[in-house]
Amino acid sequence: GDMEAAIDWLRTKGLAKAAKKSGRTAAEGLVAVKVAGGRGVAVEINSETDFVAKNAEFQSMVSAIADVAMGVDSTEALAAADIGGKSVTDMIVAKIATIGENMSLRRMASLEGDSVAAYIHNAAAEGMGKIGVLVAYSGGDEDLARGIAMHIAAINPLALDEASLDPAVVEKERELQIATALEENANAAKPKPENIIRENIIPGRMKRFLAESTLMNQVYVKSADGKTTVGAAAAEAGMTVTGFV
């Protein structure tokens, strides 16, 4: 008849159950996106199976955590943020005990701009699914911004433009292209001088890599002619894309 003791006992059992599951791999789950004005957030919550990702209770938790993410700037801050009188971490632990699978807050990202558009691929519920994209932009219209977000979900560019690419990534690709070209040249019937490869062939290959890897230089997947780049489509609409997640 001791209700307080009963609550403590249930909590203890629940936390113990959650602790046992904490080592199990959580590689499924959902990405949720939220946008308000010029700010958008994307939050990834993992579960062990896709079945839980379809669970209404899990989806409700993910949506609530994404709402809280609108007020923080990092995954660590989100984990510690208050949600219904407890931290987000404690809320997830409680859900582990009730739903019966390991879950984790994997990461969050935020994006700000004059306007922000969002897109969810393979939506499981409103605003959440397997892939979430945010696009910050000025000018243009939301339909094009959403189209560009869909493009990003499909093509997964490394960066917005050449200036935004990590120099280490570019240098690694250059070294790989040089090694590949030299290997091909060594096996060729008529090998070319090495300086020809480095000065003539590598720049062309790097130009192609930069075009394929950066959003502004990629051919827009929704272009009517199959040739128009994202940058050209945005410019034609009077839009400037300032960032994406």
C-alpha positions in Angstrom: 0.0 0.0 0.0 3.0 2.3 0.0 2.6 4.2 -3.3 5.9 6.2 -3.0 7.9 3.0 -2.4 6.0 1.4 -5.4 7.0 4.3 -7.6 10.6 4.1 -6.5 10.7 0.3 -7.1 9.3 0.7 -10.6 11.8 3.5 -11.4 14.6 1.4 -10.1 13.5 -1.6 -12.2 13.1 0.6 -15.3 16.5 2.2 -15.0 18.1 -1.2 -14.5 16.4 -2.4 -17.6 17.6 0.6 -19.5 21.2 0.1 -18.3 21.2 -3.5 -19.6 20.2 -2.3 -23.0 22.7 0.6 -23.2 25.4 -1.5 -24.9 23.1 -2.7 -27.7 23.6 -1.0 -31.1 21.0 1.6 -32.0 21.4 2.2 -35.7 17.8 2.8 -36.8 15.4 5.6 -35.8 14.3 8.9 -37.1 15.4 12.4 -38.2 13.0 15.2 -37.3 13.1 18.7 -38.7 11.5 21.8 -37.3 11.5 25.3 -38.9 10.4 28.6 -37.5 11.2 31.9 -39.2 14.8 32.0 -40.2 15.9 29.0 -38.1 15.7 25.3 -38.6 16.9 22.3 -36.7 17.4 18.6 -37.5 17.6 16.0 -34.7 18.5 12.3 -35.0 17.2 9.9 -32.4 18.3 6.3 -32.9 16.6 3.0 -32.0 17.6 -0.6 -32.4 14.9 -1.5 -35.0 12.8 0.1 -37.6 9.7 -1.2 -35.8 10.3 1.3 -33.0 10.8 4.1 -35.6 7.2 3.4 -36.6 6.0 3.5 -33.0 3.7 6.4 -32.2 5.1 6.8 -28.7 8.7 7.0 -30.1 7.6 9.4 -32.8 5.9 11.7 -30.2 9.2 11.7 -28.2 11.3 12.6 -31.2 8.9 15.4 -32.2 9.0 16.8 -28.6 12.8 16.7 -28.5 13.0 18.5 -31.9 10.8 21.2 -30.4 13.3 21.6 -27.5 16.2 21.7 -30.0 14.8 25.0 -31.4 16.2 26.6 -28.3 19.7 25.1 -28.1 22.8 25.1 -30.3 24.5 21.7 -29.7 23.8 18.0 -29.1 25.3 18.3 -25.6 23.0 21.2 -24.7 20.0 19.4 -26.1 20.8 16.3 -24.0 20.8 18.4 -20.9 17.8 20.6 -21.8 14.6 20.4 -19.8 11.6 18.6 -21.3 8.6 18.2 -19.0 10.6 18.6 -15.8 13.4 16.2 -16.7 16.4 16.3 -19.1 16.1 14.9 -22.6 18.6 12.2 -21.6 16.4 11.1 -18.7 13.4 11.2 -20.9 15.1 8.8 -23.4 16.2 6.5 -20.6 12.6 6.3 -19.4 11.4 5.4 -22.9 14.1 2.7 -23.1 12.5 1.1 -20.0 8.9 1.3 -21.4 9.5 0.6 -25.1 12.2 -2.1 -24.5 14.9 -1.1 -26.9 18.1 0.9 -26.6 17.8 4.5 -27.9 20.1 7.4 -28.1 20.2 11.1 -29.1 22.9 10.9 -31.8 23.2 14.4 -33.1 21.5 17.7 -33.9 22.3 20.5 -36.3 20.8 24.0 -36.7 20.8 26.4 -39.6 19.9 30.1 -39.8 19.2 32.4 -42.8 16.7 34.9 -44.2 14.5 31.8 -44.8 14.9 28.1 -44.2 13.2 25.3 -46.0 13.0 21.7 -44.8 12.5 18.3 -46.6 12.0 14.8 -45.2 12.8 11.7 -47.3 10.9 8.5 -46.5 8.6 10.3 -44.0 7.3 8.1 -41.2 5.2 10.9 -39.8 4.8 14.6 -40.1 8.3 16.2 -40.1 10.3 13.1 -39.5 11.8 10.2 -41.5 15.0 8.6 -42.7 16.7 11.7 -44.1 16.2 15.3 -43.1 17.5 18.3 -45.0 17.5 22.0 -44.2 18.3 24.7 -46.7 19.0 28.4 -45.9 18.3 30.9 -48.6 17.4 34.4 -49.5 15.2 35.5 -52.4 13.5 33.0 -54.7 10.7 30.9 -53.4 10.1 28.1 -51.0 9.1 25.6 -53.8 12.6 25.9 -55.4 14.2 25.7 -51.9 12.4 22.5 -51.2 13.4 21.2 -54.6 17.0 21.9 -53.8 16.5 20.2 -50.4 15.2 17.1 -52.3 18.3 17.3 -54.5 20.5 17.3 -51.5 18.7 14.3 -50.0 19.3 12.4 -53.3 22.8 13.4 -54.2 24.4 14.2 -50.8 26.9 17.0 -51.8 30.0 17.5 -49.7 29.8 21.2 -49.5 27.8 24.3 -50.8 30.6 25.4 -53.2 34.3 25.0 -53.9 35.2 27.6 -51.2 33.3 25.7 -48.6 35.0 22.3 -49.3 37.5 21.1 -46.6 41.0 21.7 -48.0 42.1 18.3 -46.5 39.3 16.6 -48.5 40.4 18.3 -51.7 44.1 17.4 -51.2 43.3 13.8 -50.4 41.2 13.6 -53.6 44.1 15.2 -55.6 46.6 12.6 -54.2 44.2 9.8 -55.0 43.7 11.1 -58.6 47.4 11.4 -59.1 48.1 7.9 -57.8 45.3 6.5 -60.0 46.5 8.3 -63.1 50.1 7.2 -62.6 49.0 3.6 -62.1 46.9 3.7 -65.3 49.8 5.3 -67.1 52.2 2.6 -66.0 50.0 0.0 -67.6 49.3 2.0 -70.8 50.7 0.8 -74.1 52.1 4.3 -74.7 52.9 5.9 -71.3 52.8 9.7 -71.1 55.5 11.8 -69.4 54.6 12.3 -65.7 54.5 16.1 -66.0 51.8 15.8 -68.7 49.7 13.8 -66.3 50.2 16.2 -63.4 49.7 19.4 -65.5 47.1 18.3 -68.0 45.1 15.3 -66.8 44.9 15.9 -63.0 43.4 19.5 -63.3 40.6 18.1 -65.5 39.8 15.3 -63.0 39.8 17.7 -60.1 37.5 20.0 -61.9 35.1 17.1 -62.4 35.4 16.1 -58.7 34.6 19.7 -57.6 31.6 19.8 -59.9 30.3 16.5 -58.6 30.9 17.2 -55.0 29.6 20.8 -54.5 25.9 21.7 -54.4 26.1 24.8 -56.6 28.0 22.9 -59.4 25.9 19.7 -59.4 23.3 19.2 -62.2 19.9 19.9 -60.5 17.9 16.7 -60.4 14.7 18.5 -61.2 16.1 20.4 -64.2 14.0 20.0 -67.3 17.1 19.8 -69.6 19.2 17.6 -67.4 22.0 20.1 -67.7 21.1 23.1 -65.5 23.1 23.2 -62.3 21.7 24.0 -58.9 23.6 27.3 -58.9 22.1 28.3 -62.3 18.6 27.3 -61.2 18.9 29.4 -58.1 20.4 32.4 -60.0 17.6 32.2 -62.6 15.0 32.4 -59.7 16.8 35.3 -58.0 17.7 33.0 -55.1 21.0 32.8 -53.1 21.5 29.5 -51.2 23.6 30.3 -48.1 23.9 26.9 -46.4 22.5 23.4 -46.0 22.4 20.6 -43.5 
